[in-house]
Amino acid sequence: MSSQQTVGAPERGSLRFDDRVVAKIAAQAAHEALRRDPGRRAVGAHAPHAAASVRRLPDHDNQGGQARVRVAVELGYPSDIGAQCAAVRRVVSARLGELAGMTACEVVVEVQRLHSVHLNGEGTERVR
């Protein structure tokens, strides 16, 4: 076969993404989304982590796949929590489309912890 001939999609094969790979893409995308907001992280906040389940694998042209994603984040407080969660959903959906050829039929953003700049890492006091 010469280098000028094109190979059809069925002959090329397709990519298969494990749930762990989709989760890793989602976690990295969430990290990117939150990093864009310079005031959002407090000292001690952990990087986002994600879990995913692939509902449908992409077809031979790496399109049409679907995944459900759950992303857990820690945010600084006070902040616009709703806007940050929306940004995470938006970037995760975009990255899954770009990198895996999948649409995110569901992106759940779970805020596990809020870090207050007023506590300075103490974590036992109430913020008024």
C-alpha positions in Angstrom: 0.0 0.0 0.0 1.4 3.3 -1.0 1.5 6.3 1.4 -0.9 8.2 -0.9 -3.8 5.7 -0.6 -6.3 6.5 2.1 -7.6 3.7 4.3 -11.3 3.6 5.1 -12.5 3.8 8.7 -13.4 0.1 9.1 -9.9 -0.9 8.0 -8.3 1.6 10.3 -10.0 0.4 13.4 -11.3 2.5 16.2 -10.3 3.6 19.7 -11.8 2.2 22.8 -11.8 4.3 25.9 -11.9 2.6 29.3 -13.9 4.3 32.1 -10.7 5.2 33.9 -9.4 7.1 30.8 -12.6 9.1 30.5 -12.5 9.9 34.2 -8.9 11.1 33.9 -9.8 13.3 31.0 -12.7 14.7 33.1 -10.5 15.3 36.1 -7.9 17.2 34.1 -10.6 19.2 32.4 -12.1 20.2 35.7 -8.7 21.2 36.9 -8.2 23.4 33.9 -11.7 25.0 34.3 -11.0 25.9 38.0 -7.4 27.1 37.3 -8.9 29.8 35.0 -10.4 31.5 38.1 -7.3 32.7 40.0 -9.1 33.4 43.3 -10.9 30.0 43.6 -8.3 27.8 45.4 -7.4 28.1 49.0 -4.4 26.6 50.7 -5.0 22.9 51.2 -7.5 22.4 48.4 -7.1 19.1 46.6 -7.1 18.5 42.8 -10.5 17.5 41.3 -11.1 13.8 40.9 -13.7 12.1 38.7 -15.5 8.9 38.0 -17.0 8.0 34.7 -19.1 5.3 33.0 -19.0 5.0 29.3 -22.6 4.4 28.1 -21.8 4.0 24.4 -18.4 3.7 22.7 -17.5 5.9 19.8 -18.1 4.3 16.4 -15.3 3.8 13.8 -14.9 7.5 13.0 -14.5 8.2 16.8 -17.9 10.0 17.1 -21.2 9.2 18.8 -19.8 7.9 22.1 -21.6 8.9 25.3 -20.4 9.0 28.9 -21.7 9.9 32.3 -19.2 11.8 34.5 -19.2 12.7 38.2 -16.5 15.2 39.2 -15.6 16.0 42.8 -14.1 19.4 43.5 -13.0 21.5 46.4 -13.6 25.2 46.1 -12.5 28.4 47.9 -15.1 30.2 49.9 -16.5 32.8 49.5 -16.8 32.5 45.7 -19.4 32.0 43.0 -19.9 28.3 43.4 -22.6 28.0 40.7 -20.4 29.7 38.1 -17.5 27.5 38.9 -19.6 24.3 38.7 -21.0 25.5 35.3 -17.5 26.1 34.1 -16.4 22.6 35.1 -19.4 21.1 33.3 -18.7 23.2 30.2 -15.0 22.3 30.0 -15.5 18.6 30.8 -18.1 18.3 28.0 -15.8 20.1 25.5 -12.7 18.0 26.4 -14.6 14.7 26.1 -15.7 15.7 22.7 -12.3 16.9 21.6 -10.1 14.1 23.0 -12.4 11.1 23.1 -15.2 11.8 20.5 -17.8 11.5 23.2 -20.6 13.6 24.4 -21.2 13.9 28.1 -24.8 13.0 28.5 -24.5 13.9 32.2 -21.9 15.8 34.1 -22.5 15.9 37.8 -20.2 18.3 39.8 -20.0 17.5 43.5 -18.6 20.1 45.8 -16.9 18.0 48.5 -15.4 20.8 50.6 -15.3 24.6 50.8 -12.0 26.1 51.9 -12.3 29.5 53.6 -9.5 32.0 53.4 -10.6 33.2 56.8 -9.6 30.0 58.6 -6.0 29.8 57.4 -6.1 26.0 57.4 -7.6 25.6 60.9 -10.8 24.0 59.7 -12.5 23.9 63.1 -13.9 27.4 63.5 -17.1 28.8 62.0 -17.0 31.6 59.5 -19.5 34.4 60.2 
